[in-house]
Amino acid sequence: MATTTAADLADGSVAMVASARYTYEHEAVFTNTVNKMTIGQGEKSIYIPKFGSIVMNDLTDGVDMTNAQTLTITGTTHTTDEVGAKVIVTKKLRNQLKEPAFRAAGKVIGNGMGKKLDQDGLTLFSGLDSGLGGAGTTFTLGHVLASVTQCRGQAEPVPWPMIFVAHPYILHILIDKFSDPSTSNFPEQFMLDTLRDYWVGNVKLYNLPVLADGNISIDSEIDSYGAVYSKEAFIYVVSYEPENWVVYDDSLRGWEIGIVHDYKMVEEDGGYGRYMLFDSPTPSS
């Protein structure tokens, strides 16, 4: 009969934590495209101020300035909520698995946390102040250009860097245009480079990195939300980073392996982006 020692448990903890952290840090698309802010020790919430603008006046030589401007500050306050999950690895299961059980559990837990982080952020797209498209609308490359133009041309221009995130089915429509040079006015070398590097995360259009995110949901009408947005549009507020634990339960005859994270995905400025709502059919060619 195999015996689990303290050393096995310690090694398992390290393997589980390593796998979990790798998964949730590298698989969540949204968290890598927005600002991350941390609530300090002993604080319940975070206040984020924003200064208003002032008007410059024409001056006359020798005449004192008498029209003083009022400096205004508006702001938002954000708190966080805990999210977590746990799995049980019994002695019997651990002995039967060929892959180290703790490493496998770490992957499952990390995947779950990464997906939760991503989905919580993606739901914010529909809350942007304005956007392009609508239910049943067909996506085109022109919509990307229009969204960037709107963002840069509004009264308060959206700050760089901006990014375009959409469901893979939406980006299939875009990239399909590059497959046939006769349907696109883009230079041939650009199309070749884009086709070669598609899916690796370094394709750019109109100075926007283009990322596909399969965690974006498609509704019953086959529509999905994407967005063109600035990093300043959303905030990933963190009270404490994800924490993992491994605890052995004698009566259960197994290990309780879990993860917990205290955070919130919030919209900071709804004018710093444009949602993109378009028909997202499953590609067949």
C-alpha positions in Angstrom: 0.0 0.0 0.0 1.4 3.4 -1.0 2.0 5.8 1.9 1.6 9.6 1.5 4.2 11.4 3.5 4.6 15.0 4.6 7.1 15.5 1.8 4.5 14.4 -0.8 2.1 16.9 0.6 4.6 19.7 0.5 5.7 18.9 -3.1 2.1 18.7 -4.1 1.3 22.1 -2.7 4.1 23.7 -4.7 3.0 21.9 -7.9 -0.6 22.9 -7.4 0.1 26.5 -6.7 2.5 26.8 -9.6 0.0 25.3 -12.0 -2.9 27.4 -10.7 -1.0 30.7 -10.9 0.3 30.0 -14.4 -3.2 29.2 -15.7 -5.1 32.2 -14.2 -2.3 34.7 -14.9 -1.8 33.8 -18.6 -5.2 32.6 -19.8 -7.4 35.6 -18.8 -7.4 38.0 -21.7 -9.4 40.9 -20.2 -7.2 41.3 -17.1 -4.2 42.0 -19.2 -5.8 44.8 -21.2 -7.1 47.1 -18.3 -5.7 49.0 -15.4 -5.1 47.0 -12.2 -5.4 48.8 -8.9 -4.9 47.4 -5.4 -6.9 48.3 -2.2 -4.4 48.9 0.6 -4.2 47.0 3.8 -6.8 48.3 6.2 -8.9 49.9 3.5 -12.4 48.9 2.5 -12.6 50.6 -0.8 -10.7 52.6 -3.3 -11.6 56.1 -4.5 -10.5 57.1 -8.0 -10.6 60.9 -8.7 -10.9 62.6 -12.0 -10.2 66.3 -12.6 -12.5 68.4 -14.8 -11.2 70.7 -17.5 -10.8 74.5 -17.4 -11.2 77.1 -20.1 -8.3 79.3 -21.3 -9.0 83.0 -21.7 -7.6 85.5 -24.2 -5.5 88.1 -22.3 -4.8 91.8 -22.9 -1.4 93.1 -22.2 -1.2 95.0 -18.9 -4.7 93.9 -17.8 -5.0 91.6 -14.8 -6.6 88.3 -15.1 -9.9 88.4 -13.1 -11.8 85.4 -14.5 -10.7 82.6 -12.1 -11.5 79.1 -13.1 -13.0 76.5 -10.7 -11.1 73.3 -10.5 -13.6 70.4 -10.1 -13.0 66.8 -9.1 -15.4 63.9 -9.6 -14.6 60.3 -8.7 -15.8 56.8 -8.2 -15.6 54.5 -5.2 -15.2 50.7 -5.7 -15.2 47.8 -3.3 -14.4 44.1 -4.0 -16.1 40.7 -3.4 -14.6 37.3 -2.8 -14.6 34.5 -5.4 -13.4 31.0 -4.8 -13.7 27.3 -5.3 -12.2 24.1 -3.9 -11.7 20.5 -5.1 -11.1 17.3 -3.1 -8.3 14.9 -4.1 -8.7 11.6 -2.1 -5.8 9.3 -1.4 -7.4 6.7 -3.6 -7.6 9.1 -6.5 -4.1 10.4 -6.0 -2.7 6.9 -6.2 -4.7 6.1 -9.3 -3.8 9.1 -11.4 -0.8 8.9 -13.7 -0.4 12.7 -13.8 0.5 14.2 -10.4 -2.8 14.8 -8.8 -1.9 18.2 -7.3 -0.6 19.5 -10.6 -3.8 18.4 -12.3 -5.9 20.0 -9.6 -3.9 23.2 -10.0 -4.7 23.4 -13.7 -8.4 22.8 -13.0 -8.5 25.5 -10.3 -6.4 28.0 -12.3 -8.6 27.5 -15.4 -11.7 28.2 -13.3 -10.3 31.4 -11.8 -8.9 32.6 -15.1 -12.3 32.1 -16.8 -14.2 33.8 -14.0 -11.9 36.8 -14.1 -12.3 37.1 -17.8 -16.0 36.6 -17.9 -16.6 39.2 -15.2 -14.6 41.7 -17.2 -16.2 40.9 -20.6 -19.7 41.6 -19.2 -18.7 45.2 -18.9 -18.5 45.7 -22.7 -22.3 46.1 -23.1 -22.2 48.9 -20.4 -20.1 51.3 -22.5 -21.9 54.6 -23.2 -22.2 54.0 -26.9 -21.3 51.5 -29.6 -21.7 50.2 -33.1 -23.8 47.5 -34.7 -26.8 45.8 -33.2 -28.7 42.5 -33.0 -28.4 40.8 -36.4 -25.9 43.3 -37.8 -23.1 41.9 -40.0 -19.6 42.9 -38.8 -17.2 44.6 -41.2 -13.7 46.0 -41.0 -15.2 49.5 -41.4 -16.8 49.2 -38.0 -13.4 48.9 -36.4 -12.2 52.1 -38.2 -15.4 53.9 -37.2 -15.1 53.0 -33.6 -11.5 54.3 -33.5 -12.5 57.5 -35.3 -15.3 58.1 -32.8 -13.0 57.5 -29.9 -10.4 59.9 -31.1 -12.8 62.5 -32.4 -15.1 63.0 -29.4 -14.8 66.0 -27.1 -12.6 64.1 -24.7 -10.4 61.9 -26.9 -9.9 58.4 -25.7 -6.3 57.9 -24.5 -4.0 55.4 -26.0 -3.4 52.5 -25.8 -6.6 51.1 -27.2 -7.4 47.5 -28.0 -10.0 45.5 -30.0 -11.4 42.3 -28.3 -14.1 40.2 -29.9 -15.3 36.6 -30.2 -13.2 34.4 -32.5 -16.3 34.0 -34.8 -16.3 37.8 -35.3 -12.6 37.9 -36.1 -13.1 35.1 -38.6 -15.2 37.5 -40.6 -12.4 40.0 -40.5 -9.5 37.8 -41.3 -11.5 36.1 -44.1 -11.2 39.4 -46.0 -7.4 39.1 -46.0 -7.6 35.6 -47.6 -8.8 37.1 -50.9 -6.7 40.1 -52.1 -9.4 41.1 -54.5 -11.8 42.0 -51.7 -9.4 44.2 -49.7 -7.4 47.4 -50.3 -4.7 46.4 -47.8 -1.2 45.9 -49.1 -0.3 42.3 -50.0 2.5 42.2 -47.4 0.2 43.3 -44.7 -2.3 40.6 -45.5 0.4 38.0 -45.7 1.8 39.0 -42.3 -1.7 39.1 -40.7 -2.6 35.6 -42.1 0.7 34.2 -40.8 0.5 35.7 -37.3 -3.3 35.4 -36.8 -4.2 33.9 -33.4 -0.9 34.7 -31.8 -2.0 38.0 -30.3 0.2 40.4 -32.3 -2.1 41.3 -35.2 -2.8 45.1 -35.3 -5.4 47.1 -37.1 -5.5 50.9 -37.0 -2.9 50.8 -34.2 -5.1 48.4 -32.2 -3.9 45.0 -31.0 -6.6 42.5 -32.0 -7.4 39.7 -29.6 -9.9 36.9 -29.8 -11.6 35.8 -26.6 -13.7 32.6 -26.6 -15.1 33.4 -23.2 -17.3 36.0 -24.8 -20.9 34.7 -24.7 -23.1 34.3 -27.8 -26.8 34.9 -27.1 -29.8 33.0 -28.4 -30.0 35.4 -31.4 -26.4 34.5 -32.3 -25.1 37.9 -31.4 -22.0 38.7 -29.3 -20.4 41.8 -27.7 -16.9 42.9 -28.4 -15.3 46.2 -27.8 -12.8 48.8 -28.9 -11.6 50.4 -25.7 -8.8 52.2 -23.8 -6.9 50.6 -21.0 -8.4 53.4 -18.9 -12.0 52.4 -19.5 -12.1 49.6 -17.0 -10.3 48.7 -13.8 -9.4 45.4 -12.2 -9.7 46.3 -8.5 -7.8 43.9 -6.2 -8.1 43.6 -2.4 -5.9 40.6 -2.2 -4.3 38.4 -4.9 -5.5 34.8 -5.4 -4.5 32.6 -2.6 -4.2 28.8 -2.8 -4.3 26.2 0.0 -3.9 22.5 0.5 -5.3 21.0 3.7 -5.4 17.3 4.6 -8.7 16.0 6.1 -8.2 12.8 8.1 -11.9 11.7 8.1 -12.2 12.5 4.4 -9.0 10.7 3.6 -8.0 13.3 1.1 -6.8 16.8 0.5 -8.9 19.9 0.2 -7.4 22.1 -2.5 -8.8 25.6 -3.1 -8.4 29.1 -4.3 -9.9 32.4 -3.2 -9.6 35.9 -4.7 -11.0 39.3 -3.6 -11.5 41.6 -6.6 -14.0 43.5 -8.7 -14.1 44.3 -12.5 -15.5 47.8 -12.9 -16.2 50.4 -15.6 -14.3 53.6 -14.8 -15.2 55.7 -17.9 -18.0 54.6 -20.2 -16.9 57.1 -22.9 -13.4 55.5 -23.2 -14.5 52.9 -25.7 -17.2 51.6 -28.0 -19.1 48.3 -27.7 -19.4 46.2 -30.8 -22.6 44.1 -31.1 -22.7 41.9 -34.1 -24.1 38.6 -35.5 -21.7 35.8 -34.7 -22.4 32.7 -36.8 -20.3 29.6 -36.5 -17.9 29.7 -39.4 -18.2 26.9 -42.0 -15.7 28.0 -44.6 
